[in-house]
């Protein structure tokens, strides 16, 4: 499943950039926004998300991660 996500930040994100990597918006937005705000994630808690800023800003072309696939019965 692919769902588009649009991000704009003048002078920080290059216009017209298209990224095709897999990310999880619900999990990845927390560490990304906390990092951009200059904060830190809580110690002693497992945070599944990844900071996407290196991807969005062009510092890297992919985010290393592993995904678990779930089956929710007979849906």
C-alpha positions in Angstrom: 0.0 0.0 0.0 1.3 3.4 -0.9 0.0 6.7 0.5 1.5 10.0 -0.6 3.1 12.3 1.9 4.0 15.9 1.0 6.6 17.9 3.0 7.7 21.4 2.2 10.3 23.5 4.0 11.7 26.3 1.9 15.5 26.2 1.8 15.7 22.8 3.5 13.8 20.3 1.3 14.6 20.5 -2.4 11.4 21.1 -4.4 10.4 18.2 -6.7 12.1 15.6 -4.6 10.5 12.1 -4.9 11.4 9.4 -2.4 10.3 5.8 -3.0 11.5 4.2 0.2 9.2 2.6 2.8 8.4 4.6 5.9 5.8 4.3 8.6 4.2 7.7 9.1 2.7 6.9 12.5 6.0 5.6 13.9 8.5 7.8 12.0 7.0 11.3 12.5 7.6 11.3 16.2 11.4 10.8 16.1 11.6 13.1 13.0 9.8 16.0 14.5 11.4 15.6 17.9 14.8 15.7 16.3 13.9 18.8 14.2 12.7 20.6 17.3 16.1 19.9 19.0 14.6 17.5 21.5 15.5 14.0 22.5 13.4 10.8 22.7 12.6 9.5 26.1 15.2 7.1 27.6 14.1 3.6 28.6 11.4 3.3 26.0 11.4 1.4 22.7 10.7 3.8 19.8 10.1 1.9 16.6 10.3 4.9 14.3 13.3 6.3 12.5 14.3 10.0 12.1 13.5 10.7 8.4 15.3 14.0 8.2 18.4 12.6 6.7 16.2 11.1 3.9 14.1 14.2 3.4 17.1 16.5 3.3 19.1 14.4 0.8 21.8 13.4 3.3 21.0 9.7 2.5 19.0 7.9 0.0 17.4 5.2 2.2 16.6 4.4 5.8 17.7 1.0 7.2 14.9 -0.8 8.9 13.1 -4.1 9.2 9.3 -4.5 8.9 7.1 -7.1 10.6 4.0 -8.0 8.6 0.9 -8.8 10.4 -2.2 -10.8 9.4 -5.4 -9.8 11.2 -7.4 -12.9 10.6 -10.0 -13.3 7.8 -10.4 -9.7 6.7 
